[in-house]
Amino acid sequence: MGKGILEFVLPEEEEDFNLAVHATSWALVSLAMDNWLRNEIKYNSTARTRTSVETLEECREKLREVLSDNAVTLESIS
């Protein structure tokens, strides 16, 4: 089995290092936000106005669009 090794020259590449170290956290935050939006749309829509539900749907679509534009899918982390 092959290995993937990331190397950083610190402190010059500290920002890139931190992004790599925290990538899983960012992925989990994105997944949690998508799930929250989905649940609000699916299960709490009767407690919300139509405009509110449409806004949540737009937010979820935008989140997925931004992820896709950056070659990231939530399905790859769930």
LOTORMI-65033 format. One record per residue: residue in one letter; residue number from 1; x, y, z of N, C-alpha, C in turn. Coordinates in steps of 0.02 Angstrom, whole numbers. Example, Ala and Ser with C-alpha at 12.3 -4.5 7.8 and 13.67 -1.06 7.14 Angstrom:
BEGIN
+------+------+--------+--------+--------+--------+--------+--------+--------+--------+--------+
| resn | resi |     nu |     nv |     nw |    cau |    cav |    caw |     cu |     cv |     cw |
+------+------+--------+--------+--------+--------+--------+--------+--------+--------+--------+
|    a |    1 |    660 |   -284 |    390 |    615 |   -225 |    390 |    660 |   -165 |    390 |
|    s |    2 |    642 |   -112 |    354 |    684 |    -53 |    357 |    645 |      2 |    394 |
+------+------+--------+--------+--------+--------+--------+--------+--------+--------+--------+
***
This chain:
BEGIN
+------+------+--------+--------+--------+--------+--------+--------+--------+--------+--------+
| resn | resi |     nu |     nv |     nw |    cau |    cav |    caw |     cu |     cv |     cw |
+------+------+--------+--------+--------+--------+--------+--------+--------+--------+--------+
|    m |    1 |     42 |    -59 |      0 |      0 |      0 |      0 |     45 |     62 |      0 |
|    g |    2 |     27 |    110 |    -42 |     66 |    171 |    -48 |     55 |    219 |     10 |
|    k |    3 |     98 |    268 |     15 |     92 |    319 |     67 |     86 |    387 |     35 |
|    g |    4 |     49 |    431 |     67 |     46 |    501 |     47 |     74 |    543 |    103 |
|    i |    5 |    125 |    579 |     89 |    159 |    618 |    140 |    157 |    692 |    120 |
|    l |    6 |    134 |    733 |    166 |    134 |    805 |    155 |    192 |    834 |    195 |
|    e |    7 |    230 |    878 |    164 |    285 |    912 |    199 |    276 |    986 |    194 |
|    f |    8 |    291 |   1020 |    249 |    285 |   1092 |    252 |    348 |   1121 |    282 |
|    v |    9 |    369 |   1178 |    256 |    425 |   1215 |    283 |    396 |   1265 |    332 |
|    l |   10 |    409 |   1253 |    396 |    381 |   1297 |    447 |    435 |   1346 |    470 |
|    p |   11 |    419 |   1405 |    485 |    352 |   1435 |    491 |    325 |   1465 |    426 |
|    e |   12 |    365 |   1463 |    371 |    344 |   1494 |    309 |    277 |   1467 |    283 |
|    e |   13 |    265 |   1403 |    290 |    204 |   1372 |    263 |    156 |   1352 |    319 |
|    e |   14 |    158 |   1389 |    373 |    116 |   1372 |    431 |     41 |   1375 |    414 |
|    e |   15 |     21 |   1423 |    374 |    -50 |   1428 |    356 |    -73 |   1366 |    317 |
|    d |   16 |    -33 |   1345 |    268 |    -49 |   1284 |    231 |    -48 |   1222 |    277 |
|    f |   17 |      0 |   1220 |    321 |      4 |   1166 |    370 |    -60 |   1161 |    412 |
|    n |   18 |    -82 |   1219 |    438 |   -142 |   1220 |    479 |   -204 |   1200 |    439 |
|    l |   19 |   -208 |   1221 |    377 |   -265 |   1200 |    335 |   -265 |   1124 |    326 |
|    a |   20 |   -207 |   1095 |    314 |   -202 |   1022 |    306 |   -220 |    986 |    370 |
|    v |   21 |   -195 |   1011 |    426 |   -207 |    979 |    491 |   -281 |    981 |    509 |
|    h |   22 |   -314 |   1036 |    491 |   -384 |   1045 |    511 |   -434 |   1029 |    456 |
|    a |   23 |   -411 |    998 |    402 |   -455 |    982 |    346 |   -514 |    938 |    366 |
|    t |   24 |   -502 |    889 |    409 |   -556 |    845 |    431 |   -608 |    885 |    470 |
|    s |   25 |   -586 |    930 |    511 |   -633 |    972 |    549 |   -676 |   1015 |    503 |
|    w |   26 |   -644 |   1044 |    451 |   -682 |   1084 |    403 |   -733 |   1040 |    367 |
|    a |   27 |   -714 |    980 |    349 |   -759 |    935 |    315 |   -818 |    917 |    360 |
|    l |   28 |   -805 |    904 |    423 |   -858 |    887 |    470 |   -904 |    947 |    484 |
|    v |   29 |   -877 |   1007 |    485 |   -918 |   1067 |    493 |   -965 |   1074 |    433 |
|    s |   30 |   -938 |   1065 |    373 |   -979 |   1070 |    313 |  -1034 |   1017 |    313 |
|    l |   31 |  -1017 |    957 |    332 |  -1067 |    903 |    335 |  -1120 |    918 |    387 |
|    a |   32 |  -1100 |    941 |    445 |  -1148 |    958 |    498 |  -1195 |   1014 |    476 |
|    m |   33 |  -1168 |   1064 |    442 |  -1209 |   1120 |    418 |  -1258 |   1096 |    366 |
|    d |   34 |  -1236 |   1054 |    320 |  -1281 |   1026 |    269 |  -1336 |    985 |    301 |
|    n |   35 |  -1319 |    944 |    350 |  -1369 |    903 |    385 |  -1419 |    947 |    423 |
|    w |   36 |  -1394 |   1000 |    455 |  -1440 |   1045 |    491 |  -1488 |   1078 |    442 |
|    l |   37 |  -1462 |   1103 |    387 |  -1506 |   1134 |    336 |  -1557 |   1084 |    311 |
|    r |   38 |  -1536 |   1023 |    296 |  -1581 |    971 |    272 |  -1636 |    957 |    323 |
|    n |   39 |  -1617 |    949 |    386 |  -1666 |    935 |    438 |  -1715 |    992 |    449 |
|    e |   40 |  -1690 |   1053 |    446 |  -1735 |   1111 |    453 |  -1785 |   1113 |    396 |
|    i |   41 |  -1763 |   1099 |    336 |  -1807 |   1099 |    277 |  -1857 |   1042 |    282 |
|    k |   42 |  -1833 |    983 |    300 |  -1875 |    923 |    299 |  -1922 |    917 |    359 |
|    y |   43 |  -1898 |    933 |    418 |  -1937 |    919 |    478 |  -1966 |    981 |    512 |
|    n |   44 |  -1941 |   1040 |    499 |  -1966 |   1099 |    533 |  -1998 |   1149 |    485 |
|    s |   45 |  -2013 |   1128 |    425 |  -2040 |   1174 |    376 |  -2109 |   1199 |    395 |
|    t |   46 |  -2148 |   1160 |    432 |  -2215 |   1183 |    452 |  -2212 |   1240 |    503 |
|    a |   47 |  -2157 |   1244 |    540 |  -2148 |   1297 |    590 |  -2118 |   1360 |    559 |
|    r |   48 |  -2102 |   1357 |    495 |  -2069 |   1412 |    462 |  -2113 |   1440 |    406 |
|    t |   49 |  -2099 |   1501 |    387 |  -2134 |   1530 |    330 |  -2107 |   1501 |    266 |
|    r |   50 |  -2144 |   1507 |    213 |  -2121 |   1481 |    148 |  -2055 |   1514 |    128 |
|    t |   51 |  -2051 |   1579 |    138 |  -1991 |   1616 |    121 |  -1931 |   1590 |    161 |
|    s |   52 |  -1942 |   1575 |    223 |  -1889 |   1548 |    266 |  -1864 |   1481 |    240 |
|    v |   53 |  -1910 |   1438 |    222 |  -1891 |   1372 |    196 |  -1854 |   1379 |    129 |
|    e |   54 |  -1877 |   1425 |     87 |  -1843 |   1436 |     23 |  -1772 |   1462 |     35 |
|    t |   55 |  -1764 |   1504 |     84 |  -1698 |   1531 |    101 |  -1652 |   1475 |    124 |
|    l |   56 |  -1678 |   1430 |    166 |  -1638 |   1373 |    188 |  -1618 |   1329 |    129 |
|    e |   57 |  -1664 |   1318 |     83 |  -1650 |   1278 |     24 |  -1596 |   1311 |    -18 |
|    e |   58 |  -1600 |   1377 |    -26 |  -1549 |   1414 |    -64 |  -1481 |   1408 |    -29 |
|    c |   59 |  -1480 |   1413 |     36 |  -1417 |   1407 |     74 |  -1386 |   1338 |     64 |
|    r |   60 |  -1428 |   1287 |     67 |  -1402 |   1219 |     58 |  -1375 |   1209 |    -13 |
|    e |   61 |  -1412 |   1234 |    -61 |  -1389 |   1229 |   -131 |  -1322 |   1267 |   -140 |
|    k |   62 |  -1317 |   1326 |   -110 |  -1255 |   1365 |   -116 |  -1197 |   1329 |    -82 |
|    l |   63 |  -1208 |   1301 |    -24 |  -1156 |   1263 |     10 |  -1130 |   1207 |    -34 |
|    r |   64 |  -1175 |   1170 |    -64 |  -1155 |   1115 |   -107 |  -1121 |   1140 |   -171 |
|    e |   65 |  -1143 |   1197 |   -196 |  -1112 |   1226 |   -255 |  -1040 |   1247 |   -241 |
|    v |   66 |  -1029 |   1280 |   -184 |   -962 |   1301 |   -166 |   -916 |   1241 |   -154 |
|    l |   67 |   -942 |   1191 |   -122 |   -903 |   1130 |   -112 |   -885 |   1098 |   -179 |
|    s |   68 |   -934 |   1093 |   -223 |   -922 |   1064 |   -289 |   -871 |   1104 |   -328 |
|    d |   69 |   -876 |   1170 |   -326 |   -828 |   1213 |   -361 |   -757 |   1202 |   -337 |
|    n |   70 |   -751 |   1176 |   -276 |   -685 |   1162 |   -247 |   -668 |   1088 |   -246 |
|    a |   71 |   -705 |   1050 |   -288 |   -693 |    978 |   -296 |   -701 |    939 |   -231 |
|    v |   72 |   -750 |    959 |   -190 |   -764 |    925 |   -127 |   -837 |    902 |   -129 |
|    t |   73 |   -849 |    840 |   -108 |   -917 |    816 |   -101 |   -929 |    793 |    -29 |
|    l |   74 |   -988 |    806 |     -4 |  -1004 |    784 |     64 |  -1010 |    708 |     67 |
|    e |   75 |  -1028 |    678 |     12 |  -1035 |    605 |     11 |   -968 |    570 |     22 |
|    s |   76 |   -913 |    604 |      5 |   -847 |    574 |     15 |   -825 |    574 |     88 |
|    i |   77 |   -860 |    612 |    131 |   -840 |    614 |    201 |   -892 |    584 |    248 |
|    s |   78 |   -950 |    568 |    221 |  -1003 |    543 |    266 |  -1000 |    468 |    273 |
+------+------+--------+--------+--------+--------+--------+--------+--------+--------+--------+
***
